[in-house]
Amino acid sequence: MLSWFSFILLGIATFRLTHLLVFDEITSFIRAPFHEIKEEVLDDGRVEEVISIKGEGLRRFIGELLSCHWCTGVWCACFLYFGFMYIPSIFIPLIVILAVAGVASFIEVVLLRIID
């Protein structure tokens, strides 16, 4: 059974890993084989990125997965949880680093909202 601390740590680490895979620019090379990104100009002049999923079968499945933070979050949670349970010497440092980065992201967003 997980302690509350481990549960919260895994939750924050899952959030950060999911965000890293689905949204962050640094991992766009992972999404590139599965996504085509097009820019569309809206009526008010703003530019919006639209994702099209490439391919069929497994390629399309992975593309769909990497475009949905809910879906990717489930798999990230499984990956981190089973790593935590079965290979803790590798996964605990990874989970702590991701959790600290997740908390830092949250603080950054809150501070930006306060400043604006």
Backbone torsions as a table, in degrees:
resi	resn	phi	psi	omega
1	MET	NA	142.7	179.3
2	LEU	-82.5	144.2	170.1
3	SER	-77.0	163.5	177.4
4	TRP	-60.7	-39.4	179.9
5	PHE	-61.9	-46.9	178.8
6	SER	-62.3	-40.2	178.9
7	PHE	-61.0	-47.2	-180.0
8	ILE	-65.8	-42.1	178.5
9	LEU	-60.9	-45.5	177.8
10	LEU	-63.9	-38.6	178.7
11	GLY	-62.6	-45.7	-179.8
12	ILE	-68.9	-39.7	178.2
13	ALA	-64.4	-39.0	177.6
14	THR	-63.4	-43.8	176.3
15	PHE	-55.6	-48.9	-175.0
16	ARG	-67.4	-43.3	179.4
17	LEU	-64.3	-41.2	178.0
18	THR	-60.9	-47.3	179.7
19	HIS	-62.5	-40.4	179.1
20	LEU	-59.6	-44.0	-177.8
21	LEU	-75.8	-36.8	-172.6
22	VAL	-90.5	-34.5	-169.8
23	PHE	-118.5	-34.9	-168.8
24	ASP	-69.8	140.8	-178.3
25	GLU	-62.6	-34.6	-175.8
26	ILE	-62.1	-24.4	179.1
27	THR	-106.3	17.5	179.7
28	SER	-62.0	-26.3	178.5
29	PHE	-65.0	-26.8	177.0
30	ILE	-72.1	-39.7	-178.3
31	ARG	-79.7	-24.0	-172.9
32	ALA	-54.2	-42.2	179.6
33	PRO	-67.8	-13.3	-174.1
34	PHE	-113.5	-15.6	-176.1
35	HIS	-124.6	145.0	167.5
36	GLU	-117.9	125.1	-176.8
37	ILE	-105.8	125.4	177.5
38	LYS	-119.0	147.2	176.2
39	GLU	-101.6	133.1	176.7
40	GLU	-120.5	136.4	177.5
41	VAL	-90.2	123.1	179.6
42	LEU	-79.3	167.9	-178.6
43	ASP	-59.2	-32.6	-179.3
44	ASP	-85.6	4.9	176.2
45	GLY	95.6	-12.0	177.9
46	ARG	-70.7	151.3	178.6
47	VAL	-104.9	131.8	-178.9
48	GLU	-124.5	137.2	176.6
49	GLU	-86.6	135.2	178.6
50	VAL	-120.8	129.9	-178.7
51	ILE	-96.7	129.5	171.2
52	SER	-112.3	136.7	-179.7
53	ILE	-85.2	131.7	-179.4
54	LYS	-88.7	152.6	167.1
55	GLY	75.9	-168.3	-179.2
56	GLU	-138.9	170.7	176.7
57	GLY	62.8	-131.7	-177.1
58	LEU	-62.0	-40.1	179.5
59	ARG	-60.5	-43.8	179.4
60	ARG	-66.7	-40.8	178.3
61	PHE	-58.2	-47.8	179.6
62	ILE	-64.9	-39.5	177.2
63	GLY	-60.7	-43.8	177.0
64	GLU	-62.9	-44.0	179.9
65	LEU	-58.5	-47.3	-176.7
66	LEU	-75.2	-5.4	176.8
67	SER	-102.2	-1.6	-176.3
68	CYS	-123.2	112.5	-178.4
69	HIS	-68.4	-27.2	177.4
70	TRP	-66.5	-47.3	-178.4
71	CYS	-66.0	-49.3	-179.6
72	THR	-62.8	-34.8	179.3
73	GLY	-60.4	-38.8	178.5
74	VAL	-63.0	-46.0	-178.9
75	TRP	-69.2	-36.5	176.3
76	CYS	-64.1	-41.1	177.9
77	ALA	-61.8	-44.3	178.2
78	CYS	-61.9	-46.5	179.7
79	PHE	-57.9	-49.9	-177.8
80	LEU	-69.4	-39.9	-179.2
81	TYR	-64.4	-50.0	-178.3
82	PHE	-67.7	-34.4	173.2
83	GLY	-63.8	-42.6	177.4
84	PHE	-60.4	-41.3	-177.1
85	MET	-75.8	-38.3	-169.7
86	TYR	-109.6	-22.6	177.8
87	ILE	-134.9	59.5	-173.6
88	PRO	-62.0	-29.2	-178.5
89	SER	-63.4	-28.4	177.6
90	ILE	-93.3	-42.4	-170.2
91	PHE	-81.8	-30.6	-180.0
92	ILE	-61.9	-46.8	175.9
93	PRO	-60.7	-39.9	178.2
94	LEU	-61.9	-45.0	-179.5
95	ILE	-63.9	-42.2	179.0
96	VAL	-63.6	-44.3	179.5
97	ILE	-62.2	-46.3	178.5
98	LEU	-63.4	-39.3	-179.6
99	ALA	-67.0	-43.1	177.7
100	VAL	-62.0	-42.9	177.9
101	ALA	-64.2	-36.4	177.5
102	GLY	-65.1	-43.9	177.3
103	VAL	-64.3	-41.3	178.2
104	ALA	-61.9	-39.6	177.1
105	SER	-61.3	-44.9	179.1
106	PHE	-61.0	-46.0	178.9
107	ILE	-60.5	-42.8	179.8
108	GLU	-60.2	-45.1	-179.9
109	VAL	-64.0	-43.6	179.3
110	VAL	-62.7	-45.6	-179.9
111	LEU	-63.6	-40.2	179.0
112	LEU	-63.4	-37.7	178.4
113	ARG	-69.0	-37.1	178.8
114	ILE	-67.9	-41.9	-177.8
115	ILE	-67.9	-39.8	-178.8
116	ASP	-71.7	NA	NA
